[in-house]
Amino acid sequence: MQNVSILGSTGTIGQQTLDVIARHADEYKVFALAANSNIEALLKQCLQFRPEIAVLLDEKAALNLRAQLKAQSCKTEVLSGAAGLEQVASDSKVDIVMAAIVGAAGLRPAMAAACAGKRILLANKETLVMAGSLFIQAVKVGGATLLPIDSEHNAIFQVMPPQGLAELADGGVRKIILTASGGPFRKYTQQELANVTPELALKHPNRVMGAKITIDSATLMNKGLEVIEAHWLFNAKPSQIEVVVHPQSIIHSMVEYVDGSILAQLGNPDMRTPIAYALGYPNRIESGVTSLNLLEIAKLEFEAPDVKRFPCLQLAYDALQLGGTAPAILNAVNEVAVAAFLKQQIHFLDIATLIAKALNSIKTTPFTSLEQLIAVDAEARSFANSNLKRLDSKRLLTA
Ligand SMILES: NC(=O)c1ccc[n+]([C@@H]2O[C@H](COP(=O)([O-])OP(=O)(O)OC[C@H]3O[C@@H](n4cnc5c(N)ncnc54)[C@H](OP(=O)(O)O)[C@@H]3O)[C@@H](O)[C@H]2O)c1
């Protein structure tokens, strides 16, 4: 029986993790569930899975949850704040940590899990984007096992030679091919992109995901963040990571070898496949995902991404090339810009403009500590917020 802590349990990845675990109740026990402030969802999960600990970042929400659990005679202990998140990520009783908090908030608990030597199922790509070198170092020093949950990286992991290559070429790998759905606006003109609403952007063609990653998919920033993630996970140079738009989302990514072979992982676009793969690794366990019907799919299409219409992808490559704190700046400004777009404070195209402005204005430096990165994250957010304040709700930054 393995004890699992799920950070971000009320989110889409968290819920799908619980769905897979519920199919294997004799092998995995939910030790802890953690979220931000969603009392109602966490209460339901606690009553169903009876974890030892539940954490809510929000102190008031935690008090409320504690009272409601007590009223229902549920013995789950309730913790709060960032310390609670780090505690359940590193508790000595925990074997597996699902890191599925969204955004920069997931960094510290993921680091805590790495330092404590856990098996980390990493959905929170922002951890690698912000702090790739530090996180990979913490995984090595802490003796942790890192398994990617992002479906693209999970696919690559499945078709790569055994991990730990100093260089891709050592394993005969020529390049990594990350597939992208292209998002809901793949065919939109620049003019049409200027007018898209949050409602439209939240309709992803192939997946149901949290709001932030759905907007990132629409701007192609999600693919950009994944390029940076692939760099750290697989020791791949930026020139060895290619992005190909594949609207059906059936091939989850590919690896090309020097002999011309391309190995791909295919399946229905359902995150329970990578979650089950990482939970069971190196064994395969049932995930609940239906078989892929190739005859029904019939056709797989590929096209090049258009970085003119979707500049966020290029901005991520640029930040990776710049190195140091540039990816953390990119990530922080993107989070602020996406939140502002969702609140209809800025337009869709302003997201990329704001990020480009920040990368041009904030000095990029090397970093050696988490504290340094957190300070850079705060500086970049403050830059983004002060630029937002200068806009009135109707005026486009891009105008
Ligand atoms: N969804 C996918 O298909 C998918 C695929 C690949 C990778 N990912 C990555 O997985 C991560 C989660 O994505 P998602 O789609 O599951 O997001 P989501 O549905 O928005 O869920 C986010 C989760 O994080 C919690 N949370 C947010 N801020 C927090 C904070 N400051 N402290 C503690 N918990 C916090 C939320 O709690 P509340 O409910 O209380 O707000 C919720 O449980 C992201 O990094 C995303 O890029 C997702």
The ligand as an ORCA input file, in Angstrom:
! r2SCAN-3c Opt
* xyz 0 1
  N      -5.658     19.980    -16.652
  C      -4.864     19.324    -17.445
  O      -5.296     18.561    -18.321
  C      -3.366     19.487    -17.310
  C      -2.525     18.816    -18.204
  C      -1.146     18.927    -18.047
  C      -0.629     19.709    -17.031
  N      -1.458     20.365    -16.190
  C      -0.867     21.220    -15.143
  O      -1.355     20.769    -13.884
  C      -1.504     21.877    -12.984
  C      -2.945     21.900    -12.494
  O      -3.787     22.129    -13.607
  P      -5.373     21.974    -13.485
  O      -5.897     22.090    -14.875
  O      -5.713     20.752    -12.677
  O      -5.739     23.300    -12.660
  P      -7.105     23.655    -11.923
  O      -8.204     22.794    -12.392
  O      -7.242     25.123    -12.021
  O      -6.790     23.252    -10.397
  C      -5.813     23.927     -9.663
  C      -5.661     23.303     -8.297
  O      -4.641     24.030     -7.580
  C      -5.203     24.533     -6.367
  N      -4.551     25.796     -6.071
  C      -4.577     26.930     -6.813
  N      -3.819     27.873     -6.231
  C      -3.318     27.329     -5.106
  C      -2.499     27.806     -4.058
  N      -2.016     29.068     -4.061
  N      -2.174     26.954     -3.058
  C      -2.666     25.697     -3.031
  N      -3.453     25.181     -3.997
  C      -3.777     25.997     -5.006
  C      -6.690     24.679     -6.638
  O      -7.413     24.721     -5.420
  P      -8.895     25.422     -5.339
  O      -9.819     24.479     -6.061
  O      -9.159     25.516     -3.880
  O      -8.762     26.750     -6.028
  C      -6.929     23.397     -7.442
  O      -6.966     22.294     -6.586
  C      -1.102     23.127    -13.786
  O       0.235     23.427    -13.525
  C      -1.266     22.693    -15.232
  O      -0.400     23.396    -16.107
  C      -2.812     20.269    -16.298
*
